[in-house]
Amino acid sequence: MAKGVGITLKNVAITFDSHCVVAGANLDIAKGEFVCLLGPSGCGKSTLLNVIAGFVPATGVVTAGGHQVKGPGVDRGIVFQSSEALFPWLTVRENVEYGARIRKVPARERQAAALEYLAMVGLSHAADKLPSQLSGGMRQRAQIARVLANEPSVILMDEPFGALDAQTREILQREVARIWRATGTTIVFVTHDISEAVLLADRVVTMTAGPRATIKNIVRVDMEHPRDLASPRALEIEKALREDISAEVGRTLRAQGLISENVA
């Protein structure tokens, strides 16, 4: 597995049809760091992730590993929120092999790699099943294995566990943390779940409410893994993040006239 690379955003702005979604975002992500993007709904978290992926154009400068991002690339893999992102007509192993097959990697080599990464996410037993035969959590594991098989230096995750039940989400959160520590890949993870951010991230980047959203604060989660969310330090960090996000939500609601200016 390739080791992670650093990511830099300099004065990044994202505009759709003259509507400014993100304005003046600046962020440096270190090689091998796990960063969560957190903010109110509609603040542009996923859009900013898509800029790093090369799916969405932006002004300013975006680099990965010192190279300017000008479009999608195999150095940046993305895990989508929906577990339906797998090709339903391919087996799990064939899904994981897909990127290598497109790159014309020899069959024996790509099959061996697929089985290696399926083992890493605990899906060796499901290699020859179709996605429809798997649970939602297992499909997300398969999606992670598919990304890992391309050996990216950056993994971008867009609320990958948002649609899962609480128990499955907790298992996959721990699994992602384990894989990240084993591979050294740089991970940028979008979430609306404050506890999830505290559990996983080296740093949590909070964003202001949109339109013209930007980066508000960066909070370092100075705790060893595995983390106990009931510990005093975890509760302290979670409280600070919750207050940060609540202030932005309140500002938006007041601007829309939905709550009084006097409401905290």
Phi and psi in degrees as GROMACS dihedral restraints (atoms count N, CA, C in turn):
[ dihedral_restraints ]
;  ai    aj    ak    al  type     phi  dphi    fc
    3     4     5     6     1   -66.0    20    10
    4     5     6     7     1   143.6    20    10
    6     7     8     9     1   -77.3    20    10
    7     8     9    10     1   161.3    20    10
    9    10    11    12     1   -69.1    20    10
   10    11    12    13     1   163.1    20    10
   12    13    14    15     1  -126.9    20    10
   13    14    15    16     1   161.4    20    10
   15    16    17    18     1   -77.2    20    10
   16    17    18    19     1   153.8    20    10
   18    19    20    21     1  -125.7    20    10
   19    20    21    22     1   137.9    20    10
   21    22    23    24     1  -130.6    20    10
   22    23    24    25     1   131.4    20    10
   24    25    26    27     1  -115.5    20    10
   25    26    27    28     1   125.2    20    10
   27    28    29    30     1  -124.9    20    10
   28    29    30    31     1   113.0    20    10
   30    31    32    33     1    49.8    20    10
   31    32    33    34     1    48.4    20    10
   33    34    35    36     1   -81.2    20    10
   34    35    36    37     1   129.4    20    10
   36    37    38    39     1  -128.4    20    10
   37    38    39    40     1   141.4    20    10
   39    40    41    42     1  -126.1    20    10
   40    41    42    43     1   124.6    20    10
   42    43    44    45     1  -130.5    20    10
   43    44    45    46     1   133.9    20    10
   45    46    47    48     1  -121.7    20    10
   46    47    48    49     1   118.3    20    10
   48    49    50    51     1    49.8    20    10
   49    50    51    52     1    49.9    20    10
   51    52    53    54     1    68.7    20    10
   52    53    54    55     1     5.2    20    10
   54    55    56    57     1   -98.3    20    10
   55    56    57    58     1   114.4    20    10
   57    58    59    60     1   -81.8    20    10
   58    59    60    61     1   114.8    20    10
   60    61    62    63     1   -87.5    20    10
   61    62    63    64     1   -48.6    20    10
   63    64    65    66     1  -127.6    20    10
   64    65    66    67     1   136.3    20    10
   66    67    68    69     1  -131.2    20    10
   67    68    69    70     1   125.1    20    10
   69    70    71    72     1    61.6    20    10
   70    71    72    73     1    44.5    20    10
   72    73    74    75     1   -82.9    20    10
   73    74    75    76     1   128.8    20    10
   75    76    77    78     1  -127.7    20    10
   76    77    78    79     1   127.9    20    10
   78    79    80    81     1  -158.6    20    10
   79    80    81    82     1   136.3    20    10
   81    82    83    84     1  -115.6    20    10
   82    83    84    85     1   124.2    20    10
   84    85    86    87     1  -112.7    20    10
   85    86    87    88     1   125.4    20    10
   87    88    89    90     1   -75.1    20    10
   88    89    90    91     1   157.6    20    10
   90    91    92    93     1   -56.5    20    10
   91    92    93    94     1   126.1    20    10
   93    94    95    96     1    78.1    20    10
   94    95    96    97     1     9.5    20    10
   96    97    98    99     1   -84.9    20    10
   97    98    99   100     1   151.8    20    10
   99   100   101   102     1  -109.8    20    10
  100   101   102   103     1   112.3    20    10
  102   103   104   105     1  -119.5    20    10
  103   104   105   106     1   132.3    20    10
  105   106   107   108     1  -104.3    20    10
  106   107   108   109     1   136.0    20    10
  108   109   110   111     1   -98.7    20    10
  109   110   111   112     1   126.3    20    10
  111   112   113   114     1  -133.8    20    10
  112   113   114   115     1   139.2    20    10
  114   115   116   117     1   178.0    20    10
  115   116   117   118     1   173.6    20    10
  117   118   119   120     1   -62.0    20    10
  118   119   120   121     1   158.1    20    10
  120   121   122   123     1   -57.5    20    10
  121   122   123   124     1   137.0    20    10
  123   124   125   126     1    81.7    20    10
  124   125   126   127     1    10.6    20    10
  126   127   128   129     1   -85.0    20    10
  127   128   129   130     1    -5.1    20    10
  129   130   131   132     1    98.4    20    10
  130   131   132   133     1    16.3    20    10
  132   133   134   135     1   -58.5    20    10
  133   134   135   136     1   -53.6    20    10
  135   136   137   138     1   -66.7    20    10
  136   137   138   139     1   -35.3    20    10
  138   139   140   141     1   -63.9    20    10
  139   140   141   142     1   -41.7    20    10
  141   142   143   144     1   -64.2    20    10
  142   143   144   145     1   -39.5    20    10
  144   145   146   147     1   -60.7    20    10
  145   146   147   148     1   -41.4    20    10
  147   148   149   150     1   -68.3    20    10
  148   149   150   151     1   -26.3    20    10
  150   151   152   153     1   -67.2    20    10
  151   152   153   154     1   -44.5    20    10
  153   154   155   156     1   -62.7    20    10
  154   155   156   157     1   -36.9    20    10
  156   157   158   159     1   -68.7    20    10
  157   158   159   160     1   -21.0    20    10
  159   160   161   162     1    91.1    20    10
  160   161   162   163     1    11.0    20    10
  162   163   164   165     1   -84.6    20    10
  163   164   165   166     1   -27.0    20    10
  165   166   167   168     1  -124.9    20    10
  166   167   168   169     1   129.9    20    10
  168   169   170   171     1   -75.3    20    10
  169   170   171   172     1   153.9    20    10
  171   172   173   174     1  -151.8    20    10
  172   173   174   175     1   159.7    20    10
  174   175   176   177     1   -90.9    20    10
  175   176   177   178     1   165.7    20    10
  177   178   179   180     1    93.4    20    10
  178   179   180   181     1  -164.9    20    10
  180   181   182   183     1  -122.9    20    10
  181   182   183   184     1   129.9    20    10
  183   184   185   186     1  -126.1    20    10
  184   185   186   187     1   121.9    20    10
  186   187   188   189     1  -126.4    20    10
  187   188   189   190     1   151.6    20    10
  189   190   191   192     1  -134.2    20    10
  190   191   192   193     1   119.7    20    10
  192   193   194   195     1    64.8    20    10
  193   194   195   196     1    27.8    20    10
  195   196   197   198     1    83.9    20    10
  196   197   198   199     1    -3.9    20    10
  198   199   200   201     1  -107.0    20    10
  199   200   201   202     1   135.3    20    10
  201   202   203   204     1   -66.3    20    10
  202   203   204   205     1   135.7    20    10
  204   205   206   207     1   -80.4    20    10
  205   206   207   208     1   118.0    20    10
  207   208   209   210     1  -119.1    20    10
  208   209   210   211     1    -3.3    20    10
  210   211   212   213     1   172.4    20    10
  211   212   213   214     1  -178.8    20    10
  213   214   215   216     1   -62.6    20    10
  214   215   216   217     1   154.6    20    10
  216   217   218   219     1  -158.7    20    10
  217   218   219   220     1   156.4    20    10
  219   220   221   222     1   -69.4    20    10
  220   221   222   223     1   -12.2    20    10
  222   223   224   225     1   -73.2    20    10
  223   224   225   226     1   -14.9    20    10
  225   226   227   228     1  -125.4    20    10
  226   227   228   229     1   111.6    20    10
  228   229   230   231     1  -101.7    20    10
  229   230   231   232     1   146.0    20    10
  231   232   233   234     1  -124.3    20    10
  232   233   234   235     1   133.9    20    10
  234   235   236   237     1  -106.4    20    10
  235   236   237   238     1   117.5    20    10
  237   238   239   240     1   -84.2    20    10
  238   239   240   241     1   164.0    20    10
  240   241   242   243     1   -65.5    20    10
  241   242   243   244     1   -41.9    20    10
  243   244   245   246     1   -80.1    20    10
  244   245   246   247     1   133.3    20    10
  246   247   248   249     1   -77.3    20    10
  247   248   249   250     1    -1.4    20    10
  249   250   251   252     1   -83.5    20    10
  250   251   252   253     1     4.6    20    10
  252   253   254   255     1   -70.0    20    10
  253   254   255   256     1   -15.7    20    10
  255   256   257   258     1   -72.4    20    10
  256   257   258   259     1   152.7    20    10
  258   259   260   261     1   -76.3    20    10
  259   260   261   262     1   117.9    20    10
  261   262   263   264     1   -69.4    20    10
  262   263   264   265     1   -20.3    20    10
  264   265   266   267     1   -88.6    20    10
  265   266   267   268     1    -5.6    20    10
  267   268   269   270     1  -105.0    20    10
  268   269   270   271     1   149.9    20    10
  270   271   272   273     1   -68.9    20    10
  271   272   273   274     1   169.0    20    10
  273   274   275   276     1   -58.5    20    10
  274   275   276   277     1   -46.2    20    10
  276   277   278   279     1   -62.5    20    10
  277   278   279   280     1   -41.8    20    10
  279   280   281   282     1   -65.6    20    10
  280   281   282   283     1   -35.2    20    10
  282   283   284   285     1   -61.8    20    10
  283   284   285   286     1   -45.1    20    10
  285   286   287   288     1   -67.3    20    10
  286   287   288   289     1   -32.8    20    10
  288   289   290   291     1   -76.5    20    10
  289   290   291   292     1   -14.0    20    10
  291   292   293   294     1   -55.3    20    10
  292   293   294   295     1   -48.4    20    10
  294   295   296   297     1   -60.3    20    10
  295   296   297   298     1   -42.7    20    10
  297   298   299   300     1   -66.6    20    10
  298   299   300   301     1   -35.3    20    10
  300   301   302   303     1   -65.3    20    10
  301   302   303   304     1   -40.7    20    10
  303   304   305   306     1   -62.9    20    10
  304   305   306   307     1   -34.2    20    10
  306   307   308   309     1   -83.2    20    10
  307   308   309   310     1     3.5    20    10
  309   310   311   312     1    64.5    20    10
  310   311   312   313     1    34.9    20    10
  312   313   314   315     1   -69.9    20    10
  313   314   315   316     1   137.7    20    10
  315   316   317   318     1   -54.2    20    10
  316   317   318   319     1   144.6    20    10
  318   319   320   321     1   -55.3    20    10
  319   320   321   322     1   -46.5    20    10
  321   322   323   324     1   -63.0    20    10
  322   323   324   325     1   -39.9    20    10
  324   325   326   327     1   -67.0    20    10
  325   326   327   328     1   -44.3    20    10
  327   328   329   330     1   -72.2    20    10
  328   329   330   331     1   -32.5    20    10
  330   331   332   333     1   -66.0    20    10
  331   332   333   334     1   -41.6    20    10
  333   334   335   336     1   -63.2    20    10
  334   335   336   337     1   -41.7    20    10
  336   337   338   339     1   -65.0    20    10
  337   338   339   340     1   -42.0    20    10
  339   340   341   342     1   -59.6    20    10
  340   341   342   343     1   -44.5    20    10
  342   343   344   345     1   -66.4    20    10
  343   344   345   346     1   -34.5    20    10
  345   346   347   348     1   -62.6    20    10
  346   347   348   349     1   -46.2    20    10
  348   349   350   351     1   -76.8    20    10
  349   350   351   352     1   -29.6    20    10
  351   352   353   354     1   -65.0    20    10
  352   353   354   355     1   -37.9    20    10
  354   355   356   357     1   -64.2    20    10
  355   356   357   358     1   -38.3    20    10
  357   358   359   360     1   -61.7    20    10
  358   359   360   361     1   -34.8    20    10
  360   361   362   363     1   -99.6    20    10
  361   362   363   364     1    10.3    20    10
  363   364   365   366     1    74.7    20    10
  364   365   366   367     1    33.8    20    10
  366   367   368   369     1  -123.3    20    10
  367   368   369   370     1    22.4    20    10
  369   370   371   372     1   -56.7    20    10
  370   371   372   373     1   -36.9    20    10
  372   373   374   375     1   -71.6    20    10
  373   374   375   376     1   -15.0    20    10
  375   376   377   378     1  -108.4    20    10
  376   377   378   379     1    12.3    20    10
  378   379   380   381     1   -56.3    20    10
  379   380   381   382     1   -36.6    20    10
  381   382   383   384     1  -101.2    20    10
  382   383   384   385     1    12.1    20    10
  384   385   386   387     1   -89.7    20    10
  385   386   387   388     1   157.5    20    10
  387   388   389   390     1   -85.5    20    10
  388   389   390   391     1   154.3    20    10
  390   391   392   393     1   -53.8    20    10
  391   392   393   394     1   -33.4    20    10
  393   394   395   396     1   -65.5    20    10
  394   395   396   397     1   -16.9    20    10
  396   397   398   399     1   -91.0    20    10
  397   398   399   400     1     1.4    20    10
  399   400   401   402     1  -109.0    20    10
  400   401   402   403     1   155.6    20    10
  402   403   404   405     1   -72.3    20    10
  403   404   405   406     1   167.8    20    10
  405   406   407   408     1   -58.8    20    10
  406   407   408   409     1   -41.7    20    10
  408   409   410   411     1   -65.1    20    10
  409   410   411   412     1   -38.8    20    10
  411   412   413   414     1   -68.1    20    10
  412   413   414   415     1   -36.0    20    10
  414   415   416   417     1   -65.1    20    10
  415   416   417   418     1   -37.5    20    10
  417   418   419   420     1   -66.8    20    10
  418   419   420   421     1   -37.3    20    10
  420   421   422   423     1   -59.9    20    10
  421   422   423   424     1   -42.8    20    10
  423   424   425   426     1   -64.5    20    10
  424   425   426   427     1   -38.2    20    10
  426   427   428   429     1   -64.5    20    10
  427   428   429   430     1   -40.0    20    10
  429   430   431   432     1   -63.8    20    10
  430   431   432   433     1   -43.4    20    10
  432   433   434   435     1   -61.6    20    10
  433   434   435   436     1   -39.0    20    10
  435   436   437   438     1   -62.0    20    10
  436   437   438   439     1   -40.7    20    10
  438   439   440   441     1   -67.5    20    10
  439   440   441   442     1   -45.9    20    10
  441   442   443   444     1   -60.4    20    10
  442   443   444   445     1   -34.1    20    10
  444   445   446   447     1   -64.2    20    10
  445   446   447   448     1   -22.5    20    10
  447   448   449   450     1   -83.9    20    10
  448   449   450   451     1    -1.2    20    10
  450   451   452   453     1    49.8    20    10
  451   452   453   454     1    55.4    20    10
  453   454   455   456     1   -74.5    20    10
  454   455   456   457     1   156.4    20    10
  456   457   458   459     1   -91.0    20    10
  457   458   459   460     1   -12.8    20    10
  459   460   461   462     1  -133.4    20    10
  460   461   462   463     1   132.2    20    10
  462   463   464   465     1  -115.0    20    10
  463   464   465   466     1   126.3    20    10
  465   466   467   468     1  -108.1    20    10
  466   467   468   469     1   125.8    20    10
  468   469   470   471     1  -124.4    20    10
  469   470   471   472     1   119.7    20    10
  471   472   473   474     1  -105.1    20    10
  472   473   474   475     1    91.2    20    10
  474   475   476   477     1    42.7    20    10
  475   476   477   478     1    55.6    20    10
  477   478   479   480     1   -67.4    20    10
  478   479   480   481     1   -18.6    20    10
  480   481   482   483     1  -113.6    20    10
  481   482   483   484     1    10.0    20    10
  483   484   485   486     1   -62.1    20    10
  484   485   486   487     1   -30.2    20    10
  486   487   488   489     1   -95.0    20    10
  487   488   489   490     1     3.5    20    10
  489   490   491   492     1   -94.9    20    10
  490   491   492   493     1   158.1    20    10
  492   493   494   495     1   -68.8    20    10
  493   494   495   496     1   161.4    20    10
  495   496   497   498     1   -58.8    20    10
  496   497   498   499     1   -41.3    20    10
  498   499   500   501     1   -67.3    20    10
  499   500   501   502     1   -44.0    20    10
  501   502   503   504     1   -66.6    20    10
  502   503   504   505     1   -39.8    20    10
  504   505   506   507     1   -59.6    20    10
  505   506   507   508     1   -43.6    20    10
  507   508   509   510     1   -63.1    20    10
  508   509   510   511     1   -41.2    20    10
  510   511   512   513     1   -62.7    20    10
  511   512   513   514     1   -44.8    20    10
  513   514   515   516     1   -72.5    20    10
  514   515   516   517     1   -30.7    20    10
  516   517   518   519     1   -59.9    20    10
  517   518   519   520     1   -46.7    20    10
  519   520   521   522     1   -64.8    20    10
  520   521   522   523     1   -35.9    20    10
  522   523   524   525     1   -66.9    20    10
  523   524   525   526     1   -43.3    20    10
  525   526   527   528     1   -63.6    20    10
  526   527   528   529     1   -41.1    20    10
  528   529   530   531     1   -61.2    20    10
  529   530   531   532     1   -40.3    20    10
  531   532   533   534     1   -66.5    20    10
  532   533   534   535     1   -44.8    20    10
  534   535   536   537     1   -64.3    20    10
  535   536   537   538     1   -40.8    20    10
  537   538   539   540     1   -60.8    20    10
  538   539   540   541     1   -44.9    20    10
  540   541   542   543     1   -65.8    20    10
  541   542   543   544     1   -32.5    20    10
  543   544   545   546     1   -75.8    20    10
  544   545   546   547     1   -30.2    20    10
  546   547   548   549     1  -103.7    20    10
  547   548   549   550     1   -24.6    20    10
  549   550   551   552     1    72.6    20    10
  550   551   552   553     1    15.3    20    10
  552   553   554   555     1   -71.7    20    10
  553   554   555   556     1   147.3    20    10
  555   556   557   558     1   -77.6    20    10
  556   557   558   559     1   130.4    20    10
  558   559   560   561     1  -123.5    20    10
  559   560   561   562     1   131.0    20    10
  561   562   563   564     1  -116.3    20    10
  562   563   564   565     1   121.6    20    10
  564   565   566   567     1  -127.0    20    10
  565   566   567   568     1   116.0    20    10
  567   568   569   570     1   -88.3    20    10
  568   569   570   571     1   132.4    20    10
  570   571   572   573     1  -150.2    20    10
  571   572   573   574     1   155.6    20    10
  573   574   575   576     1  -107.2    20    10
  574   575   576   577     1     0.5    20    10
  576   577   578   579     1   -97.8    20    10
  577   578   579   580     1   110.2    20    10
  579   580   581   582     1   -63.7    20    10
  580   581   582   583     1   -42.4    20    10
  582   583   584   585     1   -61.5    20    10
  583   584   585   586     1   -38.9    20    10
  585   586   587   588     1   -62.6    20    10
  586   587   588   589     1   -41.5    20    10
  588   589   590   591     1   -62.5    20    10
  589   590   591   592     1   -43.0    20    10
  591   592   593   594     1   -66.2    20    10
  592   593   594   595     1   -37.1    20    10
  594   595   596   597     1   -66.1    20    10
  595   596   597   598     1   -35.9    20    10
  597   598   599   600     1  -104.8    20    10
  598   599   600   601     1   -37.9    20    10
  600   601   602   603     1   -85.4    20    10
  601   602   603   604     1   149.0    20    10
  603   604   605   606     1   -72.1    20    10
  604   605   606   607     1   -43.2    20    10
  606   607   608   609     1  -137.7    20    10
  607   608   609   610     1   146.0    20    10
  609   610   611   612     1  -112.4    20    10
  610   611   612   613     1   122.9    20    10
  612   613   614   615     1  -101.3    20    10
  613   614   615   616     1   115.4    20    10
  615   616   617   618     1   -95.8    20    10
  616   617   618   619     1   147.3    20    10
  618   619   620   621     1  -116.9    20    10
  619   620   621   622     1   151.3    20    10
  621   622   623   624     1   -75.4    20    10
  622   623   624   625     1   163.8    20    10
  624   625   626   627     1   -69.0    20    10
  625   626   627   628     1   150.3    20    10
  627   628   629   630     1   -86.2    20    10
  628   629   630   631     1   174.9    20    10
  630   631   632   633     1   -73.8    20    10
  631   632   633   634     1   175.2    20    10
  633   634   635   636     1    54.5    20    10
  634   635   636   637     1    44.4    20    10
  636   637   638   639     1   -68.2    20    10
  637   638   639   640     1   154.7    20    10
  639   640   641   642     1  -151.9    20    10
  640   641   642   643     1  -179.7    20    10
  642   643   644   645     1   -77.9    20    10
  643   644   645   646     1   129.7    20    10
  645   646   647   648     1   -97.1    20    10
  646   647   648   649     1   -58.2    20    10
  648   649   650   651     1  -140.3    20    10
  649   650   651   652     1   159.3    20    10
  651   652   653   654     1  -128.4    20    10
  652   653   654   655     1   121.1    20    10
  654   655   656   657     1  -113.5    20    10
  655   656   657   658     1   124.6    20    10
  657   658   659   660     1   -84.9    20    10
  658   659   660   661     1   131.4    20    10
  660   661   662   663     1   -96.8    20    10
  661   662   663   664     1    92.7    20    10
  663   664   665   666     1   -88.1    20    10
  664   665   666   667     1    64.3    20    10
  666   667   668   669     1  -134.7    20    10
  667   668   669   670     1   144.0    20    10
  669   670   671   672     1   -75.5    20    10
  670   671   672   673     1   155.3    20    10
  672   673   674   675     1   -94.3    20    10
  673   674   675   676     1   148.7    20    10
  675   676   677   678     1   -71.4    20    10
  676   677   678   679     1   151.5    20    10
  678   679   680   681     1  -103.2    20    10
  679   680   681   682     1   146.9    20    10
  681   682   683   684     1  -105.6    20    10
  682   683   684   685     1   110.7    20    10
  684   685   686   687     1   -70.2    20    10
  685   686   687   688     1   -10.6    20    10
  687   688   689   690     1   -92.9    20    10
  688   689   690   691     1    -0.6    20    10
  690   691   692   693     1   -71.5    20    10
  691   692   693   694     1   153.8    20    10
  693   694   695   696     1   -56.1    20    10
  694   695   696   697     1   -39.8    20    10
  696   697   698   699     1   -68.0    20    10
  697   698   699   700     1   -41.7    20    10
  699   700   701   702     1   -62.5    20    10
  700   701   702   703     1   -42.1    20    10
  702   703   704   705     1   -65.6    20    10
  703   704   705   706     1   -36.7    20    10
  705   706   707   708     1   -64.5    20    10
  706   707   708   709     1   -45.5    20    10
  708   709   710   711     1   -66.3    20    10
  709   710   711   712     1   -42.9    20    10
  711   712   713   714     1   -61.5    20    10
  712   713   714   715     1   -40.6    20    10
  714   715   716   717     1   -62.3    20    10
  715   716   717   718     1   -44.3    20    10
  717   718   719   720     1   -63.2    20    10
  718   719   720   721     1   -42.2    20    10
  720   721   722   723     1   -67.2    20    10
  721   722   723   724     1   -40.9    20    10
  723   724   725   726     1   -62.7    20    10
  724   725   726   727     1   -40.9    20    10
  726   727   728   729     1   -65.4    20    10
  727   728   729   730     1   -38.9    20    10
  729   730   731   732     1   -60.8    20    10
  730   731   732   733     1   -49.9    20    10
  732   733   734   735     1   -68.4    20    10
  733   734   735   736     1   -41.0    20    10
  735   736   737   738     1   -60.2    20    10
  736   737   738   739     1   -37.2    20    10
  738   739   740   741     1   -62.7    20    10
  739   740   741   742     1   -39.4    20    10
  741   742   743   744     1   -70.4    20    10
  742   743   744   745     1   -41.1    20    10
  744   745   746   747     1   -62.6    20    10
  745   746   747   748     1   -43.9    20    10
  747   748   749   750     1   -61.3    20    10
  748   749   750   751     1   -40.8    20    10
  750   751   752   753     1   -62.0    20    10
  751   752   753   754     1   -40.7    20    10
  753   754   755   756     1   -65.7    20    10
  754   755   756   757     1   -45.3    20    10
  756   757   758   759     1   -65.0    20    10
  757   758   759   760     1   -37.0    20    10
  759   760   761   762     1   -66.7    20    10
  760   761   762   763     1   -39.7    20    10
  762   763   764   765     1   -63.5    20    10
  763   764   765   766     1   -29.8    20    10
  765   766   767   768     1   -88.1    20    10
  766   767   768   769     1    -1.6    20    10
  768   769   770   771     1    73.6    20    10
  769   770   771   772     1    19.1    20    10
  771   772   773   774     1   -87.8    20    10
  772   773   774   775     1   -20.5    20    10
  774   775   776   777     1  -135.8    20    10
  775   776   777   778     1   159.8    20    10
  777   778   779   780     1   -71.5    20    10
  778   779   780   781     1   152.1    20    10
  780   781   782   783     1   -60.6    20    10
  781   782   783   784     1   -21.2    20    10
  783   784   785   786     1   -85.4    20    10
  784   785   786   787     1    -9.3    20    10
  786   787   788   789     1   -80.2    20    10
  787   788   789   790     1   130.7    20    10
